[in-house]
Amino acid sequence: MSNSSLLLDDPGWVIALKGLLIFVLCVVLTLLSVWGERRIVARMQMRLGPNRVGPFGIVQALADGVKLALKEDIIPKAADRAVFILAPIISATTCFMAFAVIPMTGKVNFFGEETVMQLTDLPVGVLYVLATASIGVYGIVLAGWSSGSTYPLLGGLRSSAQVISYEIAMGLSFVGVFIYAGSMSTGDIIASQSTWWNVVVLFPSFAIYVISMVGETNRAPFDLAEAEGELVGGFHTEYSSLKFALFFLAEYVNIIAVSALATTLFLGGPSAPPGLGFTSDWLGGWFSFIWFFLKVFGFFFFFVWLRGTLPRLRYDQFMKFGWKVLIPVNVAWILVVATLRLMTQQGASQFMIAAFTGGVVLAVLFAMSVYDSTKKKAEERSRYVGEMPEPSFPVPALPSIKKADE
């Protein structure tokens, strides 16, 4: 029986209880993520990190959350009060909505009911996740606009441009998965990975998605919405107390959501790694949740690793990389995947498929060599002529100086 058939048979109390458990799980994972990030980065930088509140400082994130809730709630006089309050609610709720279509376990026994830890399995489940993420951008824009201040407005515009730009690359990285699985349902996509995970078959799509999800979540080295040296705190500069805590919650829930989506689309979801399929029946099927959690934790560790390793990019470099590198490469890769899929469905020989794949690899290597040689020649020409190479970032023209009349 498929996941969608199981979910259709769920009684109302099972759906409500699963929704409550998923919400509580996301909040608890947020607290653990804050604590884990501080501990991991501290270890990378040869520090201790939080180690006072609770064993190993594990209750520090909860104490910080309580402290935030008890702080004075300040609303600027020039702010649009209704929109100012609504913006963090939009950002927080849309992150939780993405978990409705993500299966966290295989078939399990849930209080006597055979089901899956998933609220619903829509035929266009992945598009639903993209739609909710797009709505979340409104929370960022409205937060900056409603603050009645210049720096939050600039931060909101920068952040919205960043999120929208990398959502395009993220959406295009899903097309290869849709072509290979023949469906947009998360349950069907997981079922299509029974032989090979998509991270092996569609590795370029996986690499592009991983880069895009870092830019989508405003995380280092792409945390340009919170460039402290330029914008103080970005779009949430004027927020305090619980409203700021909601933005903080939305950031970490969003990290967990994109990691869970990457696990679903490219790492087989809750399925066990190859050779360990016998563990799927352990604990009545609940052991599959451990595999799902370990995969999500691997992506979270990657987020923290990037933050502790790479410096922040300039905004023009970041946008140029998204529009001029990720999107064109993604479109070219979609054409390759579609061609290979069509050749496979029409019964092309293994020799023809291998020849086409080799031709694509040679074309990519040739294009890279031509680009490198052209760039090197341009640098040598500018060196011999005595000209300075063109800067890779926009430079404003110097104002003309007029001599005063004598």
WOFEN-V401790 format. One record per backbone hydrogen bond with DSSP energy under -1.0 kcal/mol. CO is the residue of the C=O (numbers start at 1). NH is the residue of the N-H. E is the energy in kcal/mol with one decimal. If there is no record, write none. Layout:
BEGIN
co->CO nh->NH e->E
co->CO nh->NH e->E
END
This chain:
BEGIN
co->2 nh->6 e->-1.9
co->3 nh->7 e->-2.5
co->4 nh->8 e->-1.7
co->7 nh->10 e->-1.1
co->11 nh->15 e->-1.7
co->12 nh->16 e->-2.5
co->13 nh->17 e->-2.2
co->14 nh->18 e->-2.5
co->15 nh->19 e->-2.3
co->16 nh->20 e->-2.1
co->17 nh->21 e->-2.5
co->18 nh->22 e->-2.5
co->19 nh->23 e->-2.1
co->20 nh->24 e->-2.6
co->21 nh->25 e->-2.5
co->22 nh->26 e->-2.2
co->23 nh->27 e->-2.0
co->24 nh->28 e->-2.6
co->25 nh->29 e->-2.7
co->26 nh->30 e->-1.7
co->27 nh->31 e->-2.0
co->28 nh->32 e->-2.4
co->29 nh->33 e->-2.3
co->30 nh->34 e->-2.4
co->31 nh->35 e->-2.0
co->32 nh->36 e->-3.0
co->33 nh->37 e->-2.9
co->34 nh->38 e->-2.0
co->35 nh->39 e->-2.1
co->36 nh->40 e->-2.8
co->37 nh->41 e->-2.6
co->38 nh->42 e->-1.7
co->39 nh->43 e->-2.0
co->40 nh->44 e->-2.1
co->41 nh->45 e->-2.0
co->42 nh->47 e->-4.0
co->43 nh->46 e->-1.1
co->53 nh->59 e->-1.8
co->54 nh->57 e->-2.0
co->55 nh->58 e->-1.8
co->57 nh->60 e->-1.7
co->59 nh->63 e->-2.2
co->60 nh->64 e->-2.4
co->61 nh->65 e->-2.1
co->62 nh->66 e->-2.3
co->63 nh->67 e->-2.3
co->64 nh->68 e->-2.3
co->65 nh->69 e->-2.0
co->66 nh->70 e->-1.5
co->76 nh->79 e->-1.1
co->80 nh->84 e->-2.9
co->81 nh->85 e->-1.9
co->82 nh->86 e->-2.0
co->83 nh->87 e->-2.2
co->86 nh->90 e->-2.1
co->87 nh->91 e->-2.0
co->88 nh->92 e->-2.1
co->89 nh->93 e->-2.5
co->90 nh->94 e->-1.9
co->92 nh->96 e->-1.2
co->93 nh->97 e->-1.7
co->96 nh->99 e->-1.3
co->97 nh->100 e->-1.5
co->100 nh->120 e->-2.2
co->108 nh->115 e->-2.3
co->110 nh->113 e->-1.4
co->113 nh->110 e->-3.5
co->115 nh->108 e->-2.9
co->116 nh->118 e->-2.8
co->117 nh->104 e->-2.0
co->122 nh->125 e->-1.4
co->124 nh->128 e->-1.8
co->125 nh->129 e->-1.6
co->126 nh->130 e->-2.0
co->127 nh->131 e->-2.3
co->128 nh->132 e->-2.3
co->129 nh->133 e->-2.1
co->130 nh->134 e->-2.0
co->131 nh->135 e->-1.8
co->132 nh->136 e->-1.6
co->135 nh->138 e->-1.4
co->137 nh->141 e->-2.4
co->138 nh->142 e->-2.9
co->139 nh->143 e->-1.7
co->140 nh->144 e->-1.9
co->141 nh->145 e->-2.5
co->142 nh->146 e->-2.7
co->146 nh->80 e->-1.8
co->149 nh->153 e->-1.2
co->150 nh->154 e->-2.4
co->151 nh->155 e->-2.6
co->152 nh->156 e->-2.7
co->153 nh->157 e->-2.2
co->154 nh->158 e->-2.6
co->155 nh->159 e->-2.4
co->156 nh->160 e->-2.4
co->157 nh->161 e->-2.4
co->158 nh->162 e->-2.1
co->159 nh->163 e->-2.8
co->160 nh->164 e->-2.6
co->161 nh->165 e->-2.1
co->162 nh->166 e->-2.1
co->163 nh->167 e->-1.6
co->164 nh->168 e->-1.3
co->165 nh->169 e->-1.1
co->166 nh->170 e->-2.1
co->167 nh->171 e->-2.8
co->168 nh->172 e->-2.2
co->169 nh->173 e->-1.7
co->174 nh->178 e->-2.4
co->175 nh->179 e->-2.6
co->176 nh->180 e->-2.2
co->177 nh->181 e->-2.9
co->178 nh->182 e->-2.5
co->184 nh->126 e->-1.8
co->185 nh->189 e->-2.2
co->186 nh->190 e->-2.1
co->187 nh->191 e->-2.0
co->188 nh->192 e->-1.9
co->190 nh->193 e->-1.3
co->191 nh->194 e->-1.1
co->197 nh->200 e->-1.5
co->197 nh->201 e->-1.5
co->198 nh->202 e->-3.2
co->202 nh->206 e->-2.0
co->203 nh->207 e->-2.8
co->204 nh->208 e->-2.3
co->205 nh->209 e->-2.4
co->206 nh->210 e->-2.4
co->207 nh->211 e->-2.0
co->208 nh->212 e->-2.5
co->209 nh->213 e->-2.8
co->210 nh->214 e->-1.2
co->211 nh->215 e->-1.7
co->212 nh->216 e->-2.6
co->213 nh->217 e->-1.5
co->214 nh->219 e->-1.9
co->219 nh->222 e->-2.8
co->221 nh->313 e->-2.0
co->222 nh->224 e->-1.9
co->224 nh->227 e->-1.1
co->226 nh->228 e->-1.3
co->227 nh->230 e->-1.9
co->227 nh->231 e->-3.3
co->228 nh->232 e->-1.0
co->231 nh->233 e->-2.5
co->231 nh->234 e->-2.1
co->234 nh->237 e->-1.5
co->236 nh->239 e->-1.1
co->240 nh->243 e->-1.0
co->240 nh->244 e->-1.0
co->241 nh->245 e->-1.9
co->242 nh->246 e->-2.0
co->243 nh->247 e->-1.5
co->244 nh->248 e->-2.2
co->245 nh->249 e->-2.8
co->246 nh->250 e->-2.7
co->247 nh->251 e->-2.0
co->248 nh->252 e->-1.6
co->249 nh->253 e->-2.6
co->250 nh->254 e->-2.2
co->251 nh->255 e->-1.7
co->252 nh->256 e->-2.1
co->253 nh->257 e->-2.4
co->254 nh->258 e->-2.7
co->255 nh->259 e->-1.9
co->256 nh->260 e->-2.5
co->257 nh->261 e->-2.4
co->258 nh->262 e->-2.2
co->259 nh->263 e->-2.2
co->260 nh->264 e->-2.0
co->261 nh->265 e->-2.6
co->262 nh->266 e->-2.3
co->263 nh->267 e->-1.1
co->263 nh->269 e->-3.0
co->266 nh->199 e->-2.0
co->268 nh->271 e->-1.9
co->273 nh->276 e->-2.2
co->276 nh->279 e->-1.7
co->277 nh->280 e->-1.7
co->279 nh->282 e->-1.3
co->281 nh->284 e->-1.0
co->282 nh->285 e->-1.4
co->282 nh->287 e->-1.6
co->283 nh->286 e->-1.2
co->285 nh->288 e->-1.3
co->286 nh->289 e->-1.3
co->287 nh->291 e->-1.3
co->288 nh->292 e->-2.1
co->289 nh->293 e->-2.7
co->290 nh->294 e->-2.4
co->291 nh->295 e->-2.0
co->292 nh->296 e->-2.2
co->293 nh->297 e->-2.7
co->294 nh->298 e->-1.8
co->295 nh->299 e->-1.7
co->296 nh->300 e->-2.3
co->297 nh->301 e->-2.6
co->298 nh->302 e->-1.5
co->299 nh->303 e->-2.0
co->300 nh->304 e->-2.2
co->301 nh->305 e->-2.7
co->302 nh->306 e->-2.2
co->303 nh->307 e->-1.9
co->304 nh->308 e->-2.1
co->306 nh->309 e->-1.1
co->306 nh->310 e->-2.4
co->314 nh->318 e->-2.2
co->315 nh->319 e->-2.5
co->316 nh->320 e->-2.3
co->317 nh->321 e->-2.3
co->318 nh->322 e->-1.8
co->319 nh->323 e->-2.5
co->320 nh->324 e->-2.6
co->321 nh->325 e->-1.0
co->321 nh->326 e->-2.4
co->322 nh->327 e->-1.7
co->325 nh->329 e->-2.2
co->326 nh->330 e->-2.3
co->327 nh->331 e->-2.3
co->328 nh->332 e->-2.3
co->329 nh->333 e->-2.3
co->330 nh->334 e->-2.2
co->331 nh->335 e->-1.8
co->332 nh->336 e->-1.7
co->333 nh->337 e->-2.7
co->334 nh->338 e->-2.7
co->335 nh->339 e->-2.1
co->336 nh->340 e->-2.6
co->337 nh->341 e->-2.6
co->338 nh->342 e->-2.2
co->339 nh->343 e->-2.5
co->340 nh->344 e->-2.2
co->341 nh->345 e->-2.3
co->342 nh->346 e->-1.9
co->343 nh->348 e->-2.8
co->344 nh->347 e->-1.2
co->349 nh->353 e->-2.0
co->350 nh->354 e->-2.6
co->351 nh->355 e->-2.5
co->352 nh->356 e->-2.4
co->353 nh->357 e->-2.4
co->354 nh->358 e->-2.6
co->355 nh->359 e->-2.3
co->356 nh->360 e->-2.1
co->357 nh->361 e->-2.2
co->358 nh->362 e->-2.5
co->359 nh->363 e->-2.3
co->360 nh->364 e->-2.2
co->361 nh->365 e->-2.4
co->362 nh->366 e->-2.5
co->363 nh->367 e->-2.4
co->364 nh->368 e->-2.2
co->365 nh->369 e->-2.2
co->366 nh->370 e->-2.4
co->367 nh->371 e->-2.2
co->368 nh->372 e->-2.3
co->369 nh->373 e->-2.5
co->370 nh->374 e->-2.4
co->371 nh->375 e->-2.3
co->372 nh->376 e->-2.3
co->373 nh->377 e->-2.4
co->374 nh->378 e->-2.0
co->375 nh->379 e->-2.0
co->376 nh->380 e->-2.3
co->377 nh->381 e->-2.6
co->378 nh->382 e->-2.1
co->379 nh->383 e->-1.5
co->380 nh->384 e->-2.3
co->381 nh->385 e->-2.5
co->382 nh->386 e->-1.1
co->382 nh->387 e->-1.2
END
